[in-house]
Amino acid sequence: MDNSLIIFGLLFLLSVLFSKISDKYGVPALLMFLAVGMLAGSDGVIGLEFNNAKIAENVGTIALIYILFAGGFNTNYKSIKPIFKSGIILATFGVVISAVITGVFAYYIMGFSILESLLFGAIISSTDAAAVFSIMRSTKLKNNLASLLEFESGSNDPMAIFLTITLLGLLTATTVIDPYTMSIKLLLEFILGGAMGYLFGIIIPSLINRVKLGSWGLYPVLLIALVAMLFGLSEKIGGNGYIAVYVAGIIANKKEFLYKKNLTGFFDGIAWMMQIFIFLTLGLLVFPSELPHVAMISILMALIVMFISRPISVFLCTIFSKYNFKEKCFISWVGLRGVVPIILATYPLSAELENGQLMFNIIFFMVLISVLTQGTTLNKSAKIFGVIEAEKSNTNMPSSPISYSDIKQYRIGESSKVIGKNLTEIGLPDDFLIVLAKRDGELIKVSGSFEFMQNDILLILCNSELRYQKIIRIYGL
């Protein structure tokens, strides 16, 4: 037991330390995590034996639930609003188009059956949010390109998962499935998953604001439990749990609630932990000695995805968008494959399909190629295609943006409707900022958990007297 814990801790420590290489040289962190797993595997230095695809699939499923929720939870709805239409088309139709084109090539090149070929295309069809976020965080792009790419990479996983599970179900079905019944089932999965996600997205902030737990440390536990329940309930009623958790994250982020900043940071850490855990597991599952046998076919299929499937899907999906030719080329190049394709590649492996191991090895190699080529050249390609936004000068900034008349003082009266409520529960607008409160002669910094009491004196920042009076009246201060 002691040795296992030492090895477990050492692998996580190496993964975290190796992520520094990602920050310094622009190599995606997932490549570092996979490398650590492969070095620890049966063909590596440590020689850990692991070949249970079912365990890897289950670990991957749990990891995906929280990675997708964290992706939605970290998505600012205001930033995606201008690009929502283009992003959702890329994340849905773009995935389908890419999967079909890749599947057609797989059918003729690899000799798979048509369903196996489409399954292969579906598995490799989604882009990796973690890789895109980590590589592009320091690059400011024109025309909301960064928001588009982040939203697309974060929201196209559910469609890829959806297609993979559906095609795998067709391949393993013992009876003939009626196309009409299947179409209705698929439509219901989207509708019910989206509806459950929207419902929980509204419930989560409201529940956090009202439950008033004794310790802030219990709030992350509460949210972890709610996300698990959401996924399970969505799957139970026939919805898509992955869509549900992603939508819930986005909707919840729109609202203000207690410890929002802390919880967002916590789930960012959870997402990183899940990525490291699944990458290590998948790294252990792969046998590096088998990869040279699929090297040529993997390189060929990777080139097809990078230069044919992805560009065609991007140009078709953005045909009526505001983006020009160079911007579309850049969007096409930012099609990194990452954790989701490798996780999905364990599905045919655990289902014991005849070509399951071959699919897993090829897709694993394709992800490595994508990360090494696209991942390390994103910043350079942004310069080549001229999509980096020039820094704006601040010479026209006003010398005094806040005037004395913007600052108001207000006392909470005995008839106030906000007594006993906290700041996030009220949901005040952004242009009405409560900076400080004075209670019994003591100054208090107002945060989301601040609870209003009678005779509190509030220091408020609001740049319009009419707006100030209107909010006081509406919110019953």
C-alpha positions as CSV (number, residue, x, y, z in Angstrom):
1,M,0.0,0.0,0.0
2,D,2.8,2.4,0.9
3,N,4.6,1.8,-2.4
4,S,1.4,2.3,-4.3
5,L,0.8,5.7,-2.7
6,I,4.4,6.7,-3.3
7,I,4.1,5.8,-7.0
8,F,0.7,7.5,-7.3
9,G,2.0,10.7,-5.7
10,L,5.1,10.6,-7.7
11,L,3.2,10.3,-11.0
12,F,1.0,13.2,-10.1
13,L,3.9,15.3,-9.0
14,L,5.8,14.6,-12.3
15,S,2.7,15.5,-14.3
16,V,2.4,18.9,-12.5
17,L,6.1,19.7,-12.8
18,F,6.2,18.7,-16.5
19,S,3.3,21.1,-17.1
20,K,5.9,23.9,-16.7
21,I,7.3,22.7,-20.0
22,S,3.9,23.4,-21.5
23,D,3.9,27.0,-20.2
24,K,7.5,27.6,-21.3
25,Y,7.6,26.0,-24.8
26,G,3.9,25.9,-25.8
27,V,3.7,22.1,-25.7
28,P,0.2,21.1,-24.5
29,A,0.2,19.8,-21.0
30,L,-1.8,16.7,-22.0
31,L,1.3,15.5,-23.9
32,M,3.3,15.7,-20.7
33,F,0.7,13.8,-18.8
34,L,0.5,11.0,-21.4
35,A,4.3,10.8,-21.5
36,V,4.4,10.3,-17.7
37,G,1.7,7.5,-18.0
38,M,3.6,5.8,-20.9
39,L,6.9,5.9,-19.0
40,A,5.2,4.3,-16.0
41,G,3.4,1.7,-18.0
42,S,4.3,-1.9,-18.8
43,D,6.6,-0.9,-21.6
44,G,8.1,2.0,-19.6
45,V,10.6,2.5,-16.8
46,I,8.4,1.6,-13.8
47,G,6.7,-1.2,-15.6
48,L,3.2,-1.0,-14.1
49,E,0.9,-3.6,-15.5
50,F,-2.5,-2.2,-16.6
51,N,-4.7,-3.5,-19.5
52,N,-8.2,-3.1,-18.2
53,A,-10.1,-1.1,-20.8
54,K,-13.4,-1.2,-18.8
55,I,-11.7,0.5,-15.8
56,A,-10.2,3.1,-18.2
57,E,-13.6,3.7,-19.7
58,N,-15.3,4.2,-16.3
59,V,-12.5,6.5,-15.1
60,G,-12.8,8.4,-18.4
61,T,-16.6,8.8,-18.0
62,I,-16.2,10.3,-14.5
63,A,-13.4,12.5,-15.6
64,L,-15.5,13.8,-18.6
65,I,-18.4,14.6,-16.4
66,Y,-16.4,17.1,-14.3
67,I,-14.2,18.3,-17.2
68,L,-17.3,19.3,-19.2
69,F,-19.0,20.9,-16.2
70,A,-15.9,22.8,-15.4
71,G,-15.7,23.9,-19.0
72,G,-19.2,25.3,-18.9
73,F,-18.7,26.7,-15.4
74,N,-15.7,28.7,-16.6
75,T,-17.5,30.0,-19.7
76,N,-18.6,33.6,-19.6
77,Y,-22.0,33.8,-21.3
78,K,-21.4,37.4,-22.3
79,S,-18.2,36.6,-24.1
80,I,-19.8,33.8,-26.1
81,K,-23.0,35.6,-26.9
82,P,-21.7,37.4,-30.1
83,I,-20.3,34.1,-31.5
84,F,-22.9,31.7,-30.1
85,K,-24.5,30.9,-33.5
86,S,-21.2,30.2,-35.3
87,G,-19.9,28.3,-32.2
88,I,-22.9,26.0,-31.9
89,I,-22.9,25.2,-35.6
90,L,-19.2,24.2,-35.4
91,A,-19.8,22.2,-32.3
92,T,-22.7,20.2,-33.8
93,F,-22.8,20.1,-37.6
94,G,-19.0,20.6,-37.7
95,V,-18.5,17.5,-35.7
96,V,-20.9,15.5,-37.8
97,I,-19.3,16.6,-41.1
98,S,-15.8,15.9,-39.8
99,A,-16.8,12.5,-38.6
100,V,-18.5,11.5,-41.9
101,I,-15.5,12.7,-44.0
102,T,-13.0,11.0,-41.8
103,G,-15.2,7.8,-41.8
104,V,-15.3,7.7,-45.6
105,F,-11.5,7.8,-45.8
106,A,-11.2,5.2,-43.0
107,Y,-13.5,2.9,-45.0
108,Y,-11.4,3.0,-48.1
109,I,-7.9,3.2,-46.4
110,M,-8.3,0.9,-43.4
111,G,-10.8,-1.6,-44.7
112,F,-13.2,-1.2,-41.8
113,S,-17.0,-1.8,-42.2
114,I,-19.0,1.3,-42.9
115,L,-20.3,1.5,-39.3
116,E,-16.8,0.9,-37.9
117,S,-15.4,3.6,-40.2
118,L,-18.1,6.1,-39.0
119,L,-17.4,5.1,-35.4
120,F,-13.7,5.8,-36.0
121,G,-14.6,9.2,-37.5
122,A,-16.9,10.1,-34.6
123,I,-14.2,9.2,-32.0
124,I,-11.6,11.5,-33.5
125,S,-14.1,14.3,-34.4
126,S,-13.9,16.6,-31.3
127,T,-11.3,19.2,-30.5
128,D,-9.6,19.5,-27.1
129,A,-10.7,22.4,-24.8
130,A,-7.8,22.0,-22.3
131,A,-5.2,22.1,-25.0
132,V,-6.7,25.2,-26.7
133,F,-7.2,27.0,-23.4
134,S,-3.6,26.3,-22.1
135,I,-1.9,27.3,-25.4
136,M,-3.9,30.3,-26.3
137,R,-4.3,32.0,-22.9
138,S,-1.5,34.5,-23.7
139,T,-2.6,35.4,-27.2
140,K,-5.3,38.0,-27.9
141,L,-7.1,37.4,-31.2
142,K,-9.1,39.6,-33.4
143,N,-12.8,39.4,-34.1
144,N,-13.8,37.3,-31.0
145,L,-11.8,34.3,-32.4
146,A,-10.6,33.3,-29.0
147,S,-14.1,33.1,-27.6
148,L,-15.3,31.2,-30.7
149,L,-12.5,28.6,-30.4
150,E,-12.9,28.2,-26.7
151,F,-16.6,27.8,-26.9
152,E,-16.4,25.3,-29.8
153,S,-13.7,23.2,-28.2
154,G,-15.6,23.2,-24.9
155,S,-19.0,22.4,-26.4
156,N,-18.2,19.9,-29.2
157,D,-17.4,17.0,-26.9
158,P,-21.1,16.1,-26.2
159,M,-21.8,15.7,-29.9
160,A,-18.7,13.5,-30.4
161,I,-19.7,11.4,-27.3
162,F,-23.3,11.2,-28.6
163,L,-22.2,10.0,-32.0
164,T,-19.7,7.5,-30.6
165,I,-22.2,5.9,-28.2
166,T,-24.9,5.7,-30.9
167,L,-22.7,4.1,-33.5
168,L,-21.2,1.7,-30.9
169,G,-24.8,0.7,-30.0
170,L,-25.6,0.0,-33.6
171,L,-22.5,-2.2,-33.9
172,T,-23.2,-4.2,-30.8
173,A,-27.0,-4.4,-31.1
174,T,-28.3,-8.0,-31.2
175,T,-31.5,-6.9,-33.1
176,V,-32.1,-4.6,-36.0
177,I,-32.8,-1.0,-34.8
178,D,-35.6,0.9,-36.5
179,P,-34.2,4.2,-38.0
180,Y,-37.3,6.1,-37.0
181,T,-37.2,4.9,-33.4
182,M,-33.5,5.7,-33.2
183,S,-33.9,9.2,-34.6
184,I,-36.6,10.0,-32.0
185,K,-34.4,8.5,-29.2
186,L,-31.4,10.7,-30.3
187,L,-33.6,13.8,-30.5
188,L,-34.9,13.1,-27.0
189,E,-31.4,12.7,-25.7
190,F,-30.5,16.2,-26.8
191,I,-33.8,17.8,-25.7
192,L,-34.0,16.1,-22.3
193,G,-30.2,16.6,-21.6
194,G,-30.4,20.3,-22.5
195,A,-33.6,20.8,-20.4
196,M,-32.1,19.0,-17.4
197,G,-28.9,21.1,-17.7
198,Y,-30.9,24.3,-18.0
199,L,-33.0,23.4,-14.9
200,F,-30.0,22.5,-12.8
201,G,-28.2,25.6,-14.0
202,I,-31.0,27.6,-12.4
203,I,-31.3,25.5,-9.3
204,I,-27.6,25.4,-8.4
205,P,-27.0,29.2,-7.7
206,S,-30.4,29.4,-5.9
207,L,-29.6,26.4,-3.7
208,I,-26.1,27.6,-2.9
209,N,-27.5,31.0,-1.9
210,R,-30.2,29.6,0.3
211,V,-28.7,26.5,2.0
212,K,-26.3,28.5,4.2
213,L,-23.9,25.8,5.2
214,G,-21.7,26.1,8.3
215,S,-18.4,26.0,6.4
216,W,-17.4,27.2,2.9
217,G,-15.6,23.8,2.4
218,L,-19.0,22.1,2.2
219,Y,-20.0,24.1,-0.9
220,P,-17.7,22.3,-3.3
221,V,-18.9,19.0,-1.9
222,L,-22.5,20.1,-2.5
223,L,-21.7,21.1,-6.1
224,I,-19.8,17.8,-6.8
225,A,-22.9,15.9,-5.6
226,L,-25.3,18.0,-7.6
227,V,-23.3,17.5,-10.8
228,A,-23.2,13.7,-10.2
229,M,-26.9,13.7,-9.6
230,L,-27.6,15.7,-12.7
231,F,-25.6,13.3,-14.9
232,G,-27.3,10.2,-13.4
233,L,-30.8,11.7,-13.5
234,S,-30.4,12.8,-17.1
235,E,-29.2,9.4,-18.2
236,K,-32.0,7.7,-16.2
237,I,-34.8,9.6,-18.0
238,G,-33.2,9.1,-21.5
239,G,-31.3,12.4,-21.8
240,N,-27.7,12.9,-22.6
241,G,-25.8,13.5,-19.3
242,Y,-22.8,15.0,-20.9
243,I,-24.9,17.7,-22.6
244,A,-26.7,18.3,-19.3
245,V,-23.6,18.9,-17.2
246,Y,-22.1,21.3,-19.8
247,V,-25.3,23.3,-20.2
248,A,-25.7,23.4,-16.4
249,G,-22.2,24.9,-16.0
250,I,-22.9,27.7,-18.6
251,I,-26.3,28.6,-17.1
252,A,-25.0,28.5,-13.5
253,N,-22.2,30.9,-14.4
254,K,-24.7,33.5,-15.6
255,K,-25.9,34.0,-12.0
256,E,-24.2,35.4,-8.9
257,F,-24.0,33.1,-5.9
258,L,-22.0,32.6,-2.7
259,Y,-18.3,31.8,-3.2
260,K,-18.7,31.9,-6.9
261,K,-15.0,32.8,-7.5
262,N,-13.8,30.2,-5.1
263,L,-16.0,27.5,-6.6
264,T,-14.9,28.4,-10.1
265,G,-11.3,28.1,-9.0
266,F,-12.0,24.8,-7.2
267,F,-13.6,23.2,-10.3
268,D,-10.7,24.5,-12.5
269,G,-8.5,22.4,-10.1
270,I,-10.9,19.5,-10.3
271,A,-10.7,19.6,-14.1
272,W,-6.9,19.6,-14.1
273,M,-6.9,16.7,-11.6
274,M,-9.3,14.7,-13.7
275,Q,-7.2,15.4,-16.9
276,I,-4.0,14.3,-15.2
277,F,-5.7,11.2,-13.8
278,I,-7.3,10.1,-17.1
279,F,-4.1,10.9,-19.1
280,L,-2.0,8.8,-16.7
281,T,-4.6,6.0,-16.9
282,L,-4.6,6.1,-20.7
283,G,-0.9,6.3,-20.8
284,L,-0.7,3.2,-18.7
285,L,-3.2,1.5,-21.0
286,V,-1.3,2.0,-24.2
287,F,1.7,-0.2,-25.2
288,P,4.3,2.0,-26.9
289,S,5.9,-1.1,-28.5
290,E,2.7,-1.5,-30.6
291,L,2.6,2.1,-31.9
292,P,5.3,1.7,-34.6
293,H,3.0,-0.9,-36.3
294,V,0.3,1.8,-36.8
295,A,2.6,4.7,-37.4
296,M,2.2,5.2,-41.2
297,I,-1.6,4.7,-41.1
298,S,-1.9,7.1,-38.1
299,I,0.2,9.8,-39.8
300,L,-2.0,9.5,-43.0
301,M,-5.3,9.6,-41.1
302,A,-4.0,12.5,-39.0
303,L,-3.1,14.5,-42.1
304,I,-6.6,13.8,-43.6
305,V,-8.2,15.1,-40.4
306,M,-6.0,18.2,-40.3
307,F,-6.0,19.2,-44.0
308,I,-9.3,17.7,-45.3
309,S,-11.9,16.9,-42.7
310,R,-11.4,19.8,-40.3
311,P,-11.1,22.6,-43.0
312,I,-14.1,21.3,-45.0
313,S,-16.3,21.2,-41.8
314,V,-15.1,24.7,-40.8
315,F,-15.6,26.4,-44.1
316,L,-19.0,24.8,-44.6
317,C,-20.2,25.8,-41.1
318,T,-18.9,29.4,-41.3
319,I,-20.0,30.0,-44.9
320,F,-22.5,32.7,-43.8
321,S,-20.3,34.0,-40.9
322,K,-18.4,37.3,-40.6
323,Y,-15.0,35.6,-40.7
324,N,-12.7,36.1,-43.7
325,F,-10.6,33.4,-45.5
326,K,-7.5,33.8,-43.3
327,E,-9.6,33.6,-40.1
328,K,-11.3,30.5,-41.3
329,C,-7.9,28.9,-42.1
330,F,-6.8,29.7,-38.6
331,I,-10.0,28.2,-37.1
332,S,-9.3,25.1,-39.2
333,W,-5.8,24.8,-37.8
334,V,-7.0,25.1,-34.2
335,G,-8.4,21.6,-34.3
336,L,-6.3,19.9,-31.7
337,R,-7.3,16.4,-30.7
338,G,-6.9,15.5,-27.1
339,V,-8.4,13.7,-24.1
340,V,-11.9,13.0,-25.4
341,P,-10.9,11.0,-28.5
342,I,-8.5,8.9,-26.4
343,I,-11.3,8.3,-23.8
344,L,-13.8,7.5,-26.5
345,A,-11.3,5.1,-28.1
346,T,-11.6,2.9,-25.0
347,Y,-15.3,2.3,-25.7
348,P,-14.8,-0.1,-28.7
349,L,-11.9,-1.6,-26.8
350,S,-14.0,-2.4,-23.7
351,A,-16.9,-3.5,-25.9
352,E,-14.4,-6.1,-27.4
353,L,-14.9,-5.1,-31.0
354,E,-12.8,-7.0,-33.4
355,N,-10.8,-3.8,-34.4
356,G,-11.1,-2.2,-31.0
357,Q,-7.4,-2.4,-30.1
358,L,-6.4,-1.2,-33.6
359,M,-8.7,1.8,-33.4
360,F,-7.3,2.7,-29.9
361,N,-3.7,2.5,-31.1
362,I,-4.3,4.6,-34.3
363,I,-6.4,7.2,-32.5
364,F,-3.8,7.5,-29.7
365,F,-1.0,8.0,-32.2
366,M,-3.2,10.6,-34.2
367,V,-3.7,12.6,-31.0
368,L,0.1,12.6,-30.4
369,I,0.6,13.9,-34.0
370,S,-2.1,16.5,-33.6
371,V,-0.6,17.8,-30.4
372,L,3.0,17.9,-31.6
373,T,2.1,19.6,-34.9
374,Q,-0.9,21.8,-34.3
375,G,-0.4,22.3,-30.6
376,T,3.2,23.7,-30.9
377,T,2.4,26.0,-33.8
378,L,-0.8,27.8,-32.7
379,N,0.8,31.0,-31.7
380,K,3.0,31.0,-34.8
381,S,0.1,30.3,-37.1
382,A,-1.9,33.1,-35.5
383,K,0.9,35.5,-36.6
384,I,1.1,33.9,-40.1
385,F,-2.7,34.3,-40.6
386,G,-2.6,37.8,-39.1
387,V,-5.3,37.2,-36.5
388,I,-3.4,38.6,-33.5
389,E,-5.0,41.8,-32.2
390,A,-2.7,44.8,-31.8
391,E,-2.6,46.3,-28.3
392,K,-4.7,49.5,-28.0
393,S,-3.2,52.7,-26.6
394,N,-4.6,54.0,-23.3
395,T,-3.8,57.7,-24.1
396,N,-7.5,58.6,-24.5
397,M,-8.4,57.2,-21.0
398,P,-10.1,59.9,-18.9
399,S,-7.9,61.1,-16.0
400,S,-10.7,60.7,-13.4
401,P,-13.2,58.0,-14.4
402,I,-15.0,58.1,-11.0
403,S,-16.4,61.4,-9.7
404,Y,-17.5,62.3,-6.2
405,S,-21.2,62.4,-7.3
406,D,-21.0,58.7,-8.3
407,I,-20.5,57.7,-4.6
408,K,-23.7,57.3,-2.5
409,Q,-24.4,56.5,1.1
410,Y,-27.5,54.6,2.2
411,R,-28.8,53.2,5.5
412,I,-30.8,50.0,5.7
413,G,-34.2,50.8,7.3
414,E,-36.4,48.5,9.4
415,S,-38.8,47.9,6.5
416,S,-36.2,46.9,4.0
417,K,-36.8,43.8,2.1
418,V,-33.1,42.8,2.0
419,I,-32.7,42.3,5.7
420,G,-31.5,38.7,6.4
421,K,-30.5,38.2,2.7
422,N,-27.0,38.0,1.3
423,L,-25.6,40.1,-1.6
424,T,-25.7,37.3,-4.2
425,E,-29.2,36.3,-3.3
426,I,-30.4,39.8,-4.2
427,G,-28.7,39.8,-7.6
428,L,-28.0,43.5,-7.9
429,P,-27.0,44.8,-11.4
430,D,-23.3,45.4,-12.3
431,D,-23.6,49.2,-12.4
432,F,-24.8,49.3,-8.8
433,L,-21.7,48.4,-6.7
434,I,-21.8,48.2,-2.9
435,V,-18.2,48.8,-1.9
436,L,-18.2,49.0,1.9
437,A,-20.6,48.6,4.8
438,K,-20.5,50.1,8.3
439,R,-22.0,48.1,11.1
440,D,-21.8,49.1,14.8
441,G,-18.9,51.4,14.0
442,E,-16.9,48.7,12.1
443,L,-16.1,48.8,8.4
444,I,-16.9,45.6,6.5
445,K,-15.7,44.7,3.0
446,V,-18.9,43.6,1.1
447,S,-18.6,40.2,-0.7
448,G,-21.2,37.8,-2.1
449,S,-21.8,36.2,1.4
450,F,-22.4,39.6,3.1
451,E,-25.8,39.5,4.9
452,F,-27.7,42.7,5.2
453,M,-28.9,43.9,8.7
454,Q,-31.0,46.8,9.9
455,N,-29.1,50.0,10.3
456,D,-26.2,48.9,8.0
457,I,-24.7,52.0,6.3
458,L,-23.7,51.1,2.7
459,L,-21.2,52.9,0.5
460,I,-22.5,52.6,-3.0
461,L,-20.9,53.3,-6.4
462,C,-23.5,54.3,-9.1
463,N,-22.9,56.8,-11.8
464,S,-26.5,58.0,-12.3
465,E,-28.8,59.5,-9.6
466,L,-31.9,58.3,-11.5
467,R,-30.5,54.8,-11.8
468,Y,-29.5,54.8,-8.1
469,Q,-33.1,55.7,-7.1
470,K,-34.6,53.2,-9.4
471,I,-32.6,50.3,-8.1
472,I,-33.2,51.3,-4.5
473,R,-37.0,51.2,-5.2
474,I,-37.0,48.0,-7.3
475,Y,-34.8,45.9,-4.9
476,G,-36.5,47.2,-1.8
477,L,-33.3,48.4,-0.1
